């Protein structure tokens, strides 16, 4: 697949999704009984796994 074609398809897929915030249902809260984890909290919590186990705590 040509890189240009892949880029155009990627843009056609994602750009319409940036027009407005998506409607989010409360199904997760109803089923699980808790709020979902934010992306920021998930990345912070899983930083060692996401970095391949080479996470070094910042100095300072």
MDAnalysis code that builds the backbone (N, CA, C; Angstrom):
import MDAnalysis as mda
import numpy as np

u = mda.Universe.empty(180, n_residues=60, atom_resindex=np.repeat(np.arange(60), 3), trajectory=True)
u.add_TopologyAttr("name", ["N", "CA", "C"] * 60)
u.add_TopologyAttr("resid", np.arange(1, 61))
u.add_TopologyAttr("resname", ["UNK", "UNK", "UNK", "UNK", "UNK", "UNK", "UNK", "UNK", "UNK", "UNK", "UNK", "UNK", "UNK", "UNK", "UNK", "UNK", "UNK", "UNK", "UNK", "UNK", "UNK", "UNK", "UNK", "UNK", "UNK", "UNK", "UNK", "UNK", "UNK", "UNK", "UNK", "UNK", "UNK", "UNK", "UNK", "UNK", "UNK", "UNK", "UNK", "UNK", "UNK", "UNK", "UNK", "UNK", "UNK", "UNK", "UNK", "UNK", "UNK", "UNK", "UNK", "UNK", "UNK", "UNK", "UNK", "UNK", "UNK", "UNK", "UNK", "UNK"])
u.atoms.positions = np.array([
    [0.854, -1.175, 0.000],
    [0.000, 0.000, 0.000],
    [0.899, 1.236, 0.000],
    [0.585, 2.166, -0.832],
    [1.364, 3.399, -0.927],
    [1.140, 4.250, 0.322],
    [2.204, 4.910, 0.800],
    [2.127, 5.726, 2.010],
    [1.129, 6.867, 1.847],
    [1.089, 7.488, 0.674],
    [0.151, 8.595, 0.444],
    [-1.293, 8.156, 0.568],
    [-1.600, 6.978, 0.010],
    [-2.958, 6.439, 0.099],
    [-3.318, 6.160, 1.550],
    [-2.395, 5.571, 2.295],
    [-2.641, 5.264, 3.701],
    [-2.884, 6.543, 4.494],
    [-2.135, 7.597, 4.214],
    [-2.316, 8.867, 4.905],
    [-3.689, 9.462, 4.612],
    [-4.091, 9.437, 3.347],
    [-5.412, 9.971, 2.982],
    [-6.514, 9.174, 3.665],
    [-6.412, 7.873, 3.666],
    [-7.435, 7.042, 4.310],
    [-7.484, 7.303, 5.823],
    [-6.323, 7.470, 6.413],
    [-6.258, 7.778, 7.838],
    [-6.946, 9.104, 8.138],
    [-6.676, 10.106, 7.331],
    [-7.293, 11.421, 7.524],
    [-8.802, 11.341, 7.320],
    [-9.247, 10.627, 6.293],
    [-10.682, 10.496, 6.052],
    [-11.383, 9.778, 7.200],
    [-10.670, 8.885, 7.847],
    [-11.250, 8.141, 8.961],
    [-11.315, 8.979, 10.234],
    [-10.256, 9.713, 10.552],
    [-10.179, 10.396, 11.837],
    [-10.671, 11.839, 11.847],
    [-10.496, 12.585, 10.785],
    [-10.862, 13.997, 10.818],
    [-12.322, 14.256, 11.173],
    [-13.287, 13.506, 10.648],
    [-14.669, 13.771, 11.056],
    [-14.904, 13.572, 12.551],
    [-14.103, 12.764, 13.188],
    [-14.279, 12.500, 14.615],
    [-13.795, 13.657, 15.486],
    [-13.044, 14.581, 14.919],
    [-12.547, 15.726, 15.681],
    [-13.494, 16.910, 15.621],
    [-14.617, 16.770, 14.929],
    [-15.557, 17.875, 14.777],
    [-16.237, 18.221, 16.096],
    [-16.608, 17.222, 16.852],
    [-17.314, 17.451, 18.116],
    [-16.969, 16.325, 19.083],
    [-17.103, 16.632, 20.349],
    [-16.841, 15.618, 21.364],
    [-17.862, 14.492, 21.214],
    [-17.405, 13.247, 21.227],
    [-18.350, 12.144, 21.044],
    [-19.285, 12.001, 22.239],
    [-20.478, 11.542, 21.963],
    [-21.436, 11.272, 23.032],
    [-20.980, 10.013, 23.760],
    [-20.856, 10.099, 25.046],
    [-20.382, 8.967, 25.835],
    [-21.530, 8.485, 26.712],
    [-21.812, 7.206, 26.616],
    [-22.908, 6.654, 27.414],
    [-22.419, 6.398, 28.840],
    [-23.343, 6.187, 29.720],
    [-23.028, 5.879, 31.117],
    [-23.105, 4.375, 31.368],
    [-23.061, 3.579, 30.293],
    [-23.158, 2.124, 30.434],
    [-22.038, 1.559, 31.296],
    [-20.822, 2.051, 31.112],
    [-19.692, 1.535, 31.886],
    [-19.944, 1.737, 33.381],
    [-20.364, 2.940, 33.748],
    [-20.619, 3.237, 35.165],
    [-21.740, 2.350, 35.696],
    [-22.779, 2.174, 34.897],
    [-23.917, 1.357, 35.325],
    [-23.496, -0.096, 35.519],
    [-22.677, -0.612, 34.620],
    [-22.268, -2.021, 34.685],
    [-21.180, -2.249, 35.721],
    [-20.155, -1.390, 35.733],
    [-18.996, -1.602, 36.600],
    [-19.126, -0.953, 37.971],
    [-20.014, 0.045, 38.082],
    [-20.193, 0.705, 39.365],
    [-19.088, 1.694, 39.703],
    [-18.314, 2.117, 38.693],
    [-17.257, 3.105, 38.914],
    [-17.024, 3.878, 37.623],
    [-16.414, 5.040, 37.750],
    [-16.083, 5.830, 36.568],
    [-14.928, 5.187, 35.822],
    [-14.895, 5.334, 34.495],
    [-13.760, 4.796, 33.743],
    [-12.485, 5.566, 34.051],
    [-11.367, 4.917, 33.879],
    [-10.068, 5.554, 34.083],
    [-9.786, 6.500, 32.918],
    [-9.284, 7.687, 33.227],
    [-8.923, 8.620, 32.157],
    [-7.673, 8.107, 31.446],
    [-7.472, 8.555, 30.221],
    [-6.281, 8.151, 29.479],
    [-5.026, 8.575, 30.227],
    [-5.030, 9.782, 30.769],
    [-3.864, 10.277, 31.509],
    [-3.546, 9.379, 32.701],
    [-4.561, 8.988, 33.480],
    [-4.328, 8.121, 34.633],
    [-3.891, 6.721, 34.210],
    [-4.464, 6.215, 33.105],
    [-4.069, 4.903, 32.611],
    [-2.600, 4.891, 32.207],
    [-2.182, 5.902, 31.449],
    [-0.782, 5.963, 31.004],
    [0.144, 6.095, 32.202],
    [-0.213, 6.932, 33.168],
    [0.610, 7.089, 34.371],
    [0.717, 5.759, 35.125],
    [-0.410, 5.071, 35.283],
    [-0.433, 3.805, 36.023],
    [0.347, 2.713, 35.290],
    [0.273, 2.677, 33.973],
    [0.876, 1.601, 33.190],
    [2.174, 2.021, 32.507],
    [2.798, 3.096, 32.946],
    [3.966, 3.650, 32.256],
    [5.107, 2.650, 32.123],
    [5.323, 1.799, 33.098],
    [6.408, 0.827, 33.015],
    [6.116, -0.201, 31.925],
    [4.886, -0.696, 31.876],
    [4.516, -1.666, 30.836],
    [4.559, -1.021, 29.462],
    [4.072, 0.213, 29.345],
    [4.021, 0.889, 28.058],
    [5.409, 1.248, 27.533],
    [6.364, 1.439, 28.429],
    [7.721, 1.798, 28.000],
    [8.627, 0.574, 27.880],
    [8.054, -0.599, 27.950],
    [8.845, -1.819, 27.829],
    [9.666, -2.124, 29.069],
    [9.239, -1.598, 30.208],
    [9.916, -1.878, 31.473],
    [11.157, -1.034, 31.708],
    [11.354, 0.019, 30.912],
    [12.569, 0.829, 31.066],
    [12.263, 2.211, 31.630],
    [11.103, 2.353, 32.283],
    [10.748, 3.662, 32.840],
    [11.717, 4.050, 33.947],
    [12.234, 5.240, 33.818],
    [13.113, 5.787, 34.855],
    [12.387, 6.950, 35.512],
    [12.197, 6.917, 36.830],
    [11.545, 8.052, 37.499],
    [12.343, 9.331, 37.258],
    [11.632, 10.422, 37.096],
    [12.324, 11.695, 36.860],
    [13.020, 12.152, 38.130],
    [14.127, 12.810, 37.948],
    [14.890, 13.357, 39.064],
    [14.447, 14.785, 39.304],
    [14.079, 15.114, 40.508],
    [13.713, 16.492, 40.766],
    [12.480, 16.621, 41.435],
])
